[in-house]
Amino acid sequence: MKLLMSDHEVDLVNDSMQEFHVKFLGPKDTPYENGVWRLHVELPDNYPYKSPSIGFVNKIFHPNIDIASGSICLDVINSTWSPLYDLINIVEWMIPGLLKEPNGSDPLNNEAATLQLRDKKLYEEKIKEYIDKYATKEKYEQMFGEHDGNDDTDGDGDAQDDTDSDDDMEDTGMSSGDDSMDELSEDLSDIDVSDDDEEEVDV
């Protein structure tokens, strides 16, 4: 719920609250800064007592991320998971932290791990090469639809043209999740009515 109500762009899969995609921007002051990725998130039935499954949909070059599957080797979403963590923490702090400081001792991508340890310059060039091929803003829109409108690179999720984005998402076989968000908003308004809402009704 925190993630859905945040500024992050979230697309539910088949209107399910347990499977969705999140738009992820590469952290600033890193070689990943200009990249735009799509995260696939799946929550188990006993979440948050069991960790979520999270992976990159479009390719990324990183020692701890598998190129083929997009799987992430990160302790906090594997062995050291705690119900105290939430998805906002993962998207805003844990994954960006992993991109900034790879763990070369436990790699899923041996080539990236070797380059990161032995040739930092070539390592960063390879990262940017992957961004150019798979993770530019233009590539993201081609693959997943222009859901967030024009020039929305700051991650605020403000949609400029919902009609076009829905058509694009249909073309790629993805669900935009707009209907589910409308239903969610209606449900929330029924459950939690604030003083401001009551004043609006009186007016």
HELIX and SHEET records of a PDB file:
HELIX    1   1 ASP A   75  ILE A   77  5                                   3    
HELIX    2   2 LEU A   87  ASN A   89  1                                   3    
HELIX    3   3 ILE A   90  MET A   94  3                                   5    
HELIX    4   4 ILE A   95  LYS A  100  1                                   6    
HELIX    5   5 ASN A  110  ARG A  118  1                                   9    
HELIX    6   6 LYS A  120  TYR A  130  1                                  11    
HELIX    7   7 ILE A  131  ALA A  135  3                                   5    
HELIX    8   8 LYS A  137  PHE A  144  1                                   8    
HELIX    9   9 ASP A  162  ASP A  171  1                                  10    
HELIX   10  10 ASP A  178  ILE A  191  1                                  14    
HELIX   11  11 ASP A  195  ASP A  202  1                                   8    
SHEET    1   A 4 VAL A  10  VAL A  13  0                                        
SHEET    2   A 4 SER A  16  LEU A  25 -1                                        
SHEET    3   A 4 VAL A  36  GLU A  42 -1                                        
SHEET    4   A 4 SER A  53  PHE A  56 -1                                        
END                                                                             
